[in-house]
């Protein structure tokens, strides 16, 4: 075993996050770490990475093991380049490089240093570290960051920094890699490359992820739930089956606990009445003793929090009817997505592109794209990062004027529907894509809901409740305190979350705000840009189920194979 993790108490403010987290990671084992948003996955990651020591328990790594982790923050790095940052994150490379560059000038006839230098030289060659810069450059190219090695890390986007962290981990050759949400910003080709590396790498890995494509290839899944951890041997499909069985048993146990609580309450009342009616001191004492015994046990059982019960829909359908009924009674709350789901579909055309060529300034990103999206249909925009998928979405949102292209053909821009406000449009130089050839049409009379990866800056520094209110007001929609509380409850926010700035919320919480934003105007067209990122597994399933019922049209970008199979629709390739 390379890691032994036992957390007996970890709190966040007054909230107890963990009380019985206990699991290990074996040599070479690939472990996926899952759990509902807010359960403490990122907190545990910080503890494992050594950034948080405020807990009770122990985290023991095998002596002599090399542990690396993806960084969650990148502050105070100055003007360090991407290549320098990656090389610093390779523990053995950094140590050997230091010896090889500093010892020749200082070792003289010191036999100890001469021996260390000789060993370092041999080891450096064995590990192929002479080619490491070349290999890093190749990996950056695979992740569509060719030439990024000399760029300053601070100048990169959040998604690019995350990819740099993955490249660092892939070349670290550590004994254990701690990896946080590695695939959120990867396209489908880069994600396949990462998964292939994960499967073939000899080092152990603990990966926080809800990416089901990644979870399908791990050896074990550890779920954080109700302050504790539960381990499931096997991959994602194995986890779903085992979870369904374990949840069925846990619900039965909890039902018995509920019956016992009800019985004890009756006993306490019964013994209290008998005590009051009795006249004999001995009898009174006997009834008092029994009342106290029942009350003591009752108090202990009433302190047990209701467990979190979740079974995926496929396994729920296979449950025994008694277990299914029990699940309907005990299942955990999930987000509530209110979407139009009727059979009334006009089949009218909502989005159309004809031989579309799109780009910025004089740079054409793609050409020859054709789209015909009607109500009740779904279309997936597929292509590599940078191919122009998000640019096409922005073009549908844009409201810039038209002008003449150098080719002499009219270059047009789509008109933004009046329901979409500037709060949803990034005011950058690249927020008005140019149609160089062909045409792009969006029905101006429909309501559009947009799910973006980044929250508009307009709302980021506002408390959650105020952000919801402002977002509704910006769109000319009615909103009041009752509606805000309802929305927060539907999307699993607690009352105290209302005072927290959006920027300080977790990735999963921000994703749920984006869902609120997307559905605010009861849209007839949904435009989705990687909607499953940051959401936990039950929330992803709820989103998929709601989209399957949705009566409107869906235009989406996703590199989640599970999601793509659920939503389906035709595929429009963007770029080669």
C-alpha positions as CSV (number, residue, x, y, z in Angstrom):
1,X,0.0,0.0,0.0
2,X,1.4,3.4,-1.0
3,X,-1.2,5.6,0.8
4,X,-3.2,5.0,4.0
5,X,-5.9,7.7,4.6
6,X,-7.8,7.9,7.8
7,X,-9.7,11.1,8.6
8,X,-11.7,11.1,11.8
9,X,-12.7,14.8,11.8
10,X,-12.6,17.6,9.3
11,X,-14.9,20.6,9.6
12,X,-15.5,23.6,7.3
13,X,-16.6,26.3,9.7
14,X,-19.4,24.8,11.8
15,X,-20.1,22.1,9.3
16,X,-18.6,18.6,9.9
17,X,-17.5,17.4,6.5
18,X,-15.8,14.1,7.4
19,X,-15.9,11.8,10.4
20,X,-15.1,8.4,9.1
21,X,-13.1,8.6,5.9
22,X,-10.8,5.6,5.6
23,X,-9.3,4.0,2.5
24,X,-5.9,3.1,1.0
25,X,-4.3,3.2,-2.4
26,X,-2.2,0.2,-3.6
27,X,0.8,0.3,-5.8
28,X,-0.2,1.0,-9.4
29,X,-3.9,1.2,-8.5
30,X,-6.1,3.7,-10.3
31,X,-8.8,5.0,-7.9
32,X,-11.6,7.3,-8.8
33,X,-12.9,9.6,-6.1
34,X,-16.6,10.7,-6.4
35,X,-19.3,12.3,-4.3
36,X,-22.0,14.9,-4.3
37,X,-21.1,18.5,-4.9
38,X,-20.1,20.0,-1.5
39,X,-19.2,16.7,0.2
40,X,-15.6,17.6,0.6
41,X,-13.7,16.1,-2.4
42,X,-11.6,19.2,-3.1
43,X,-11.0,19.6,0.7
44,X,-9.7,16.1,0.9
45,X,-7.5,16.7,-2.1
46,X,-6.0,19.7,-0.4
47,X,-5.3,17.6,2.7
48,X,-3.6,14.9,0.6
49,X,-1.5,17.4,-1.2
50,X,-0.3,18.9,2.1
51,X,-2.0,22.3,1.6
52,X,-4.4,21.7,4.6
53,X,-3.3,20.2,7.9
54,X,-6.4,21.3,9.9
55,X,-7.9,17.8,10.5
56,X,-7.9,14.9,12.9
57,X,-6.6,11.6,11.7
58,X,-3.7,10.5,9.6
59,X,-2.5,10.5,6.0
60,X,0.5,8.2,5.6
61,X,2.5,7.8,2.4
62,X,5.0,4.9,2.2
63,X,8.4,6.0,3.1
64,X,10.6,7.0,0.1
65,X,7.6,7.3,-2.2
66,X,7.3,10.3,-4.6
67,X,3.9,12.0,-4.5
68,X,2.8,14.6,-7.1
69,X,-0.4,16.5,-7.3
70,X,-2.1,18.9,-9.7
71,X,-2.0,22.4,-8.3
72,X,-5.4,24.0,-7.5
73,X,-3.9,27.6,-7.5
74,X,-1.1,29.2,-9.4
75,X,-0.3,32.3,-7.3
76,X,3.1,33.9,-6.9
77,X,4.9,32.2,-9.8
78,X,6.1,35.4,-11.3
79,X,7.1,35.2,-15.0
80,X,7.9,31.4,-14.9
81,X,7.4,29.7,-18.3
82,X,5.2,26.7,-18.9
83,X,8.3,24.5,-19.5
84,X,10.1,25.7,-16.4
85,X,6.9,25.1,-14.3
86,X,6.5,21.5,-15.7
87,X,10.2,20.7,-15.1
88,X,10.1,22.0,-11.6
89,X,7.1,19.7,-11.0
90,X,9.1,16.6,-11.9
91,X,10.7,15.7,-8.6
92,X,13.5,13.3,-9.7
93,X,14.3,15.4,-12.8
94,X,14.7,18.5,-10.7
95,X,16.9,16.8,-8.1
96,X,19.2,15.1,-10.7
97,X,19.4,18.3,-12.8
98,X,20.5,20.3,-9.8
99,X,23.4,17.8,-9.2
100,X,24.5,17.7,-12.8
101,X,24.5,21.5,-13.2
102,X,26.0,22.5,-9.8
103,X,28.4,19.7,-8.8
104,X,31.1,20.1,-11.6
105,X,32.0,23.5,-10.2
106,X,32.1,22.4,-6.6
107,X,33.0,18.7,-6.2
108,X,36.7,18.9,-6.9
109,X,38.2,15.8,-5.5
110,X,35.4,15.1,-3.0
111,X,34.8,11.4,-3.6
112,X,31.3,11.5,-2.1
113,X,30.1,14.2,-4.6
114,X,31.9,12.5,-7.4
115,X,30.0,9.3,-6.7
116,X,26.7,11.2,-6.4
117,X,27.5,13.0,-9.7
118,X,28.3,9.7,-11.4
119,X,25.1,8.1,-10.1
120,X,23.0,11.1,-11.2
121,X,24.5,11.0,-14.6
122,X,23.7,7.3,-15.1
123,X,20.1,7.8,-13.6
124,X,19.5,10.8,-15.8
125,X,20.2,8.7,-18.9
126,X,18.2,5.7,-17.6
127,X,15.1,7.9,-17.2
128,X,15.5,9.5,-20.7
129,X,15.6,12.9,-19.1
130,X,17.8,14.2,-21.9
131,X,14.7,14.1,-24.1
132,X,12.2,15.4,-21.5
133,X,11.9,18.9,-23.0
134,X,11.2,17.3,-26.4
135,X,8.7,14.9,-24.8
136,X,6.9,17.7,-22.9
137,X,6.7,19.8,-26.1
138,X,5.1,16.8,-27.9
139,X,2.5,16.4,-25.1
140,X,1.7,20.1,-25.2
141,X,1.2,19.8,-28.9
142,X,-1.1,16.8,-28.4
143,X,-3.2,19.0,-26.1
144,X,-3.2,21.7,-28.8
145,X,-0.7,23.9,-27.0
146,X,2.1,23.8,-29.5
147,X,4.8,26.3,-28.7
148,X,3.4,27.0,-25.3
149,X,6.5,25.9,-23.5
150,X,8.1,29.4,-23.7
151,X,4.9,31.2,-22.7
152,X,4.4,32.6,-19.2
153,X,2.2,30.3,-17.1
154,X,0.4,33.4,-15.7
155,X,-0.8,34.4,-19.2
156,X,-2.7,31.1,-19.7
157,X,-6.4,30.6,-19.3
158,X,-7.8,28.4,-16.5
159,X,-8.4,25.6,-18.9
160,X,-4.9,25.8,-20.3
161,X,-3.3,25.8,-16.8
162,X,-5.3,22.6,-16.0
163,X,-3.9,20.9,-19.1
164,X,-0.4,22.0,-18.1
165,X,-1.0,20.3,-14.8
166,X,-1.9,17.1,-16.6
167,X,1.2,17.2,-18.7
168,X,3.3,17.8,-15.5
169,X,1.7,14.7,-13.9
170,X,2.2,12.6,-17.1
171,X,5.9,13.2,-17.0
172,X,6.5,13.2,-13.3
173,X,7.1,9.4,-13.1
174,X,5.9,9.5,-9.5
175,X,4.8,6.6,-7.3
176,X,1.4,8.3,-6.7
177,X,-0.3,11.0,-8.6
178,X,-3.1,13.0,-7.1
179,X,-5.2,14.4,-10.0
180,X,-8.2,16.8,-9.7
181,X,-10.8,16.9,-12.5
182,X,-8.2,16.3,-15.3
183,X,-10.5,16.1,-18.3
184,X,-12.8,19.2,-17.8
185,X,-11.1,21.2,-20.5
186,X,-10.0,18.4,-22.8
187,X,-11.5,17.6,-26.2
188,X,-12.4,14.1,-27.1
189,X,-9.0,13.3,-28.7
190,X,-7.0,14.7,-25.8
191,X,-9.2,12.9,-23.3
192,X,-8.6,9.6,-25.1
193,X,-4.8,10.3,-24.9
194,X,-5.1,10.9,-21.2
195,X,-7.2,7.8,-20.6
196,X,-4.8,5.7,-22.6
197,X,-1.9,7.0,-20.6
198,X,-3.8,6.5,-17.3
199,X,-4.4,2.8,-18.2
200,X,-0.8,2.1,-19.2
201,X,1.0,4.1,-16.5
202,X,2.7,2.1,-13.7
203,X,2.2,4.7,-11.0
204,X,-0.8,4.7,-8.7
205,X,-3.4,7.5,-9.1
206,X,-6.2,9.0,-7.1
207,X,-8.4,11.0,-9.4
208,X,-11.2,13.3,-8.4
209,X,-13.6,13.1,-11.3
210,X,-17.2,12.6,-12.4
211,X,-16.1,12.0,-16.0
212,X,-17.7,8.6,-16.6
213,X,-15.3,7.9,-19.5
214,X,-12.5,8.1,-17.0
215,X,-14.4,6.2,-14.3
216,X,-15.0,3.4,-16.8
217,X,-11.3,2.6,-16.8
218,X,-10.3,2.8,-13.0
219,X,-9.7,-0.2,-10.7
220,X,-11.8,1.1,-7.8
221,X,-14.1,3.9,-7.0
222,X,-14.2,5.6,-3.5
223,X,-17.3,7.6,-2.8
224,X,-17.5,10.3,-0.1
225,X,-20.9,10.2,1.4
226,X,-22.4,11.3,4.8
227,X,-19.0,12.2,6.2
228,X,-17.6,8.7,5.4
229,X,-16.0,6.8,2.5
230,X,-17.3,3.7,0.8
231,X,-15.1,1.7,-1.6
232,X,-16.4,-0.2,-4.6
233,X,-14.1,-2.6,-6.5
234,X,-14.1,-2.2,-10.2
235,X,-15.1,0.5,-12.7
236,X,-18.1,2.7,-13.2
237,X,-20.5,0.0,-14.2
238,X,-19.4,-2.1,-11.3
239,X,-19.9,0.8,-9.0
240,X,-23.5,1.4,-10.2
241,X,-24.4,-2.3,-9.6
242,X,-22.7,-2.5,-6.2
243,X,-24.1,0.9,-5.1
244,X,-27.6,-0.3,-6.0
245,X,-27.2,-3.4,-3.9
246,X,-25.6,-1.7,-1.0
247,X,-28.2,1.2,-1.1
248,X,-31.0,-1.4,-1.0
249,X,-29.5,-2.9,2.2
250,X,-28.8,0.5,3.7
251,X,-32.4,1.6,3.1
252,X,-33.7,-1.5,4.8
253,X,-31.4,-0.9,7.8
254,X,-32.5,2.8,8.0
255,X,-36.2,1.8,7.8
256,X,-35.7,-0.5,10.7
257,X,-34.0,2.4,12.6
258,X,-37.0,4.6,11.8
259,X,-39.4,1.9,13.1
260,X,-37.3,1.5,16.3
261,X,-37.4,5.3,16.8
262,X,-41.2,5.3,16.5
263,X,-41.4,2.3,18.9
264,X,-39.1,4.0,21.5
265,X,-41.1,7.2,21.4
266,X,-44.2,5.2,22.2
267,X,-42.4,3.3,25.0
268,X,-41.2,6.6,26.5
269,X,-44.8,8.0,26.6
270,X,-46.2,4.7,27.8
271,X,-43.7,4.3,30.7
272,X,-44.2,8.0,31.6
273,X,-48.0,7.5,31.8
274,X,-47.7,4.3,33.8
275,X,-45.2,6.0,36.2
276,X,-47.7,8.9,36.8
277,X,-50.5,6.5,37.5
278,X,-48.6,4.1,39.8
279,X,-48.7,4.5,43.6
280,X,-46.1,2.0,44.7
281,X,-42.7,3.6,45.0
282,X,-41.0,0.4,43.7
283,X,-43.3,0.3,40.7
284,X,-42.7,4.0,40.0
285,X,-38.9,3.5,40.2
286,X,-39.2,0.5,37.8
287,X,-41.2,2.5,35.2
288,X,-38.8,5.5,35.6
289,X,-35.8,3.2,34.9
290,X,-37.5,1.8,31.8
291,X,-38.5,5.3,30.6
292,X,-34.9,6.5,31.0
293,X,-33.5,3.4,29.2
294,X,-35.8,4.0,26.3
295,X,-35.1,7.7,26.2
296,X,-31.4,7.2,26.2
297,X,-31.6,4.8,23.3
298,X,-34.0,7.2,21.5
299,X,-31.7,10.1,21.9
300,X,-28.8,8.1,20.4
301,X,-30.8,7.0,17.4
302,X,-32.3,10.4,16.8
303,X,-28.8,11.8,16.4
304,X,-28.2,9.6,13.4
305,X,-28.5,11.7,10.2
306,X,-30.5,10.3,7.4
307,X,-28.1,8.7,5.0
308,X,-27.8,9.8,1.3
309,X,-29.5,7.3,-0.9
310,X,-28.9,7.4,-4.7
311,X,-29.3,4.7,-7.3
312,X,-29.0,5.4,-11.0
313,X,-32.1,5.1,-13.1
314,X,-31.1,2.0,-15.0
315,X,-30.6,0.0,-11.7
316,X,-33.7,1.5,-10.1
317,X,-35.7,0.0,-13.0
318,X,-34.3,-3.4,-12.0
319,X,-35.1,-3.2,-8.3
320,X,-37.6,-5.5,-6.5
321,X,-40.9,-3.6,-6.2
322,X,-40.5,-3.4,-2.4
323,X,-37.0,-1.9,-2.7
324,X,-38.2,0.4,-5.4
325,X,-41.0,1.7,-3.1
326,X,-38.5,2.1,-0.3
327,X,-36.2,4.1,-2.7
328,X,-39.0,6.5,-3.6
329,X,-39.4,7.1,0.1
330,X,-35.8,7.6,1.0
331,X,-34.0,8.8,-2.2
332,X,-31.8,11.8,-1.8
333,X,-32.9,15.2,-3.0
334,X,-31.6,16.2,-6.4
335,X,-31.7,19.3,-8.6
336,X,-35.1,20.0,-10.2
337,X,-35.0,21.0,-13.8
338,X,-38.2,22.4,-15.1
339,X,-38.2,22.1,-18.9
340,X,-41.0,22.2,-21.5
341,X,-41.8,18.5,-22.1
342,X,-45.0,18.3,-24.1
343,X,-45.7,16.7,-27.4
344,X,-46.4,20.1,-29.1
345,X,-43.6,20.4,-31.6
346,X,-44.0,22.6,-34.6
347,X,-40.8,21.3,-36.2
348,X,-40.1,24.8,-37.3
349,X,-36.5,25.7,-38.2
350,X,-34.7,27.4,-35.3
351,X,-31.0,27.4,-36.4
352,X,-29.6,27.3,-39.9
353,X,-26.1,27.5,-41.4
354,X,-25.4,27.2,-45.1
355,X,-21.8,26.6,-46.3
356,X,-20.6,28.7,-43.2
357,X,-17.1,30.0,-42.9
358,X,-16.5,31.7,-39.6
359,X,-13.5,33.4,-37.8
360,X,-12.1,36.6,-36.4
361,X,-10.4,39.4,-38.3
362,X,-8.6,37.7,-41.2
363,X,-8.4,34.3,-39.5
364,X,-10.9,31.7,-40.7
365,X,-11.5,29.0,-38.1
366,X,-13.6,26.7,-40.3
367,X,-15.6,26.6,-43.5
368,X,-18.3,24.5,-45.2
369,X,-20.5,23.9,-42.1
370,X,-24.2,23.2,-42.6
371,X,-26.8,23.1,-39.9
372,X,-30.5,22.5,-40.0
373,X,-31.9,22.4,-36.4
374,X,-35.6,22.2,-35.8
375,X,-37.8,22.1,-32.7
376,X,-37.6,18.7,-31.0
377,X,-34.2,17.9,-32.5
378,X,-30.6,17.8,-31.2
379,X,-27.4,18.6,-32.9
380,X,-23.9,18.0,-31.5
381,X,-21.1,20.3,-32.6
382,X,-18.0,18.0,-32.6
383,X,-14.4,19.1,-33.1
384,X,-11.1,19.6,-31.4
385,X,-10.5,22.5,-28.9
386,X,-9.8,25.6,-30.9
387,X,-11.7,24.3,-34.0
388,X,-14.4,27.0,-33.6
389,X,-17.3,25.3,-31.7
390,X,-17.6,27.9,-29.0
391,X,-17.0,30.6,-31.7
392,X,-20.1,29.3,-33.5
393,X,-22.1,29.5,-30.3
394,X,-20.9,33.1,-29.8
395,X,-21.8,33.9,-33.3
396,X,-25.4,32.9,-32.6
397,X,-25.3,35.2,-29.5
398,X,-23.7,38.1,-31.3
399,X,-25.4,41.3,-32.6
400,X,-22.7,43.0,-34.5
401,X,-23.3,44.8,-37.8
402,X,-22.3,43.4,-41.2
403,X,-19.6,44.5,-43.5
404,X,-17.8,43.4,-46.7
405,X,-15.2,40.6,-46.7
406,X,-12.1,40.7,-48.8
407,X,-13.6,38.0,-51.0
408,X,-16.3,40.5,-52.0
409,X,-19.0,38.2,-50.5
410,X,-21.2,39.6,-47.8
411,X,-20.1,38.7,-44.3
412,X,-22.9,38.5,-41.9
413,X,-23.3,38.1,-38.2
414,X,-26.2,36.4,-36.4
415,X,-28.8,38.6,-34.6
416,X,-29.1,38.1,-30.9
417,X,-32.7,37.5,-29.8
418,X,-34.0,40.4,-27.6
419,X,-34.3,38.0,-24.6
420,X,-30.5,37.6,-24.6
421,X,-28.8,40.4,-22.9
422,X,-25.3,41.8,-23.0
423,X,-24.7,40.1,-19.6
424,X,-24.4,36.8,-21.5
425,X,-22.1,38.2,-24.2
426,X,-18.4,38.4,-23.5
427,X,-17.3,42.0,-24.3
428,X,-13.9,41.1,-25.8
429,X,-12.4,41.7,-29.2
430,X,-13.4,38.1,-30.1
431,X,-17.0,38.4,-29.0
432,X,-18.2,39.2,-32.6
433,X,-17.2,36.4,-34.9
434,X,-17.3,37.1,-38.6
435,X,-19.2,35.1,-41.2
436,X,-16.8,35.2,-44.1
437,X,-18.9,33.0,-46.4
438,X,-22.3,31.4,-46.4
439,X,-25.0,32.4,-43.9
440,X,-26.0,31.9,-40.3
441,X,-29.6,32.2,-39.1
442,X,-31.2,32.1,-35.6
443,X,-35.0,32.5,-35.4
444,X,-35.3,36.0,-33.7
445,X,-38.7,35.1,-32.2
446,X,-37.7,32.3,-29.9
447,X,-36.4,32.1,-26.3
448,X,-32.9,30.9,-26.0
449,X,-31.2,29.4,-23.0
450,X,-27.4,29.2,-22.9
451,X,-25.1,27.1,-20.7
452,X,-21.6,28.4,-20.7
453,X,-18.4,27.3,-18.9
454,X,-17.7,30.7,-17.4
455,X,-20.1,32.9,-15.5
456,X,-20.5,36.4,-16.8
457,X,-18.3,38.9,-14.9
458,X,-21.4,40.9,-14.2
459,X,-22.5,38.3,-11.5
460,X,-19.2,36.8,-10.2
461,X,-18.8,39.2,-7.3
462,X,-22.4,39.2,-6.3
463,X,-23.8,37.0,-3.5
464,X,-25.7,34.1,-4.9
465,X,-29.2,35.3,-4.1
466,X,-28.4,38.8,-5.5
467,X,-26.9,37.3,-8.6
468,X,-30.1,35.3,-9.3
469,X,-32.2,38.4,-8.8
470,X,-29.9,40.5,-11.1
471,X,-29.8,37.9,-13.8
472,X,-33.6,37.8,-13.9
473,X,-33.9,41.6,-13.9
474,X,-31.3,41.9,-16.7
475,X,-33.6,39.8,-18.9
476,X,-36.8,41.6,-18.0
477,X,-38.1,38.6,-16.1
478,X,-40.2,38.8,-12.9
479,X,-38.4,37.8,-9.7
480,X,-39.1,38.1,-5.9
481,X,-37.7,36.7,-2.7
482,X,-40.1,33.7,-2.7
483,X,-39.0,32.8,-6.3
484,X,-35.3,33.1,-5.3
485,X,-35.7,30.8,-2.3
486,X,-37.6,28.3,-4.5
487,X,-34.8,28.3,-7.1
488,X,-32.1,27.9,-4.5
489,X,-34.0,24.9,-3.0
490,X,-34.6,23.3,-6.4
491,X,-30.9,23.5,-7.1
492,X,-29.8,22.2,-3.7
493,X,-28.5,25.5,-2.3
494,X,-29.0,26.1,1.4
495,X,-30.1,29.4,2.8
496,X,-26.6,30.4,3.9
497,X,-25.3,30.0,0.3
498,X,-27.4,33.0,-0.7
499,X,-24.9,35.3,1.0
500,X,-21.8,33.8,-0.6
501,X,-20.3,35.5,-3.7
502,X,-20.5,33.4,-6.8
503,X,-16.7,33.6,-7.2
504,X,-16.3,31.7,-3.9
505,X,-18.7,28.9,-4.7
506,X,-17.4,25.4,-5.7
507,X,-17.3,24.4,-9.4
508,X,-20.4,22.3,-8.9
509,X,-22.3,25.1,-7.3
510,X,-21.3,27.5,-10.1
511,X,-22.6,24.9,-12.6
512,X,-25.9,24.8,-10.8
513,X,-26.2,28.6,-11.1
514,X,-25.5,28.3,-14.8
515,X,-28.4,25.9,-15.1
516,X,-30.7,28.4,-13.3
517,X,-29.5,31.0,-15.7
518,X,-30.1,28.8,-18.7
519,X,-33.7,27.9,-17.8
520,X,-34.8,31.3,-16.5
521,X,-36.8,32.3,-19.6
522,X,-38.3,28.9,-20.3
523,X,-36.3,28.5,-23.5
524,X,-37.3,26.9,-26.8
525,X,-33.7,26.4,-27.8
526,X,-30.9,25.2,-25.5
527,X,-27.2,25.9,-26.4
528,X,-25.0,23.8,-24.2
529,X,-21.2,24.1,-23.9
530,X,-19.9,21.1,-21.9
531,X,-22.8,21.0,-19.4
532,X,-21.6,18.0,-17.4
533,X,-18.4,19.6,-16.2
534,X,-18.3,20.0,-12.4
535,X,-21.7,18.4,-11.9
536,X,-21.9,15.3,-9.6
537,X,-23.2,12.0,-11.0
538,X,-26.8,12.3,-9.7
539,X,-27.0,15.8,-11.1
540,X,-25.6,14.7,-14.5
541,X,-28.2,12.0,-14.6
542,X,-31.0,14.4,-13.8
543,X,-29.8,16.8,-16.5
544,X,-29.8,14.0,-19.0
545,X,-33.3,12.8,-18.1
546,X,-34.6,16.3,-18.3
547,X,-33.0,16.8,-21.7
548,X,-34.5,13.6,-23.0
549,X,-38.0,14.9,-22.1
550,X,-37.3,18.4,-23.5
551,X,-39.7,19.5,-26.3
552,X,-37.4,22.2,-27.7
553,X,-34.2,22.0,-29.7
554,X,-30.7,21.4,-28.4
555,X,-27.4,22.5,-29.8
556,X,-24.6,21.1,-27.7
557,X,-20.9,20.6,-27.3
558,X,-19.7,17.7,-25.1
559,X,-16.7,15.5,-24.8
560,X,-18.6,13.2,-22.4
561,X,-19.4,10.0,-24.4
562,X,-22.0,8.9,-21.9
563,X,-23.8,12.2,-22.3
564,X,-23.5,12.1,-26.1
565,X,-25.1,8.7,-26.2
566,X,-28.0,9.8,-24.0
567,X,-28.8,13.0,-25.9
568,X,-28.0,11.7,-29.4
569,X,-28.9,13.8,-32.4
570,X,-27.0,14.4,-35.6
571,X,-23.3,15.4,-35.5
572,X,-21.9,18.4,-37.2
573,X,-18.1,18.3,-37.5
574,X,-16.3,21.6,-37.0
575,X,-12.8,21.6,-38.5
576,X,-10.9,18.5,-39.6
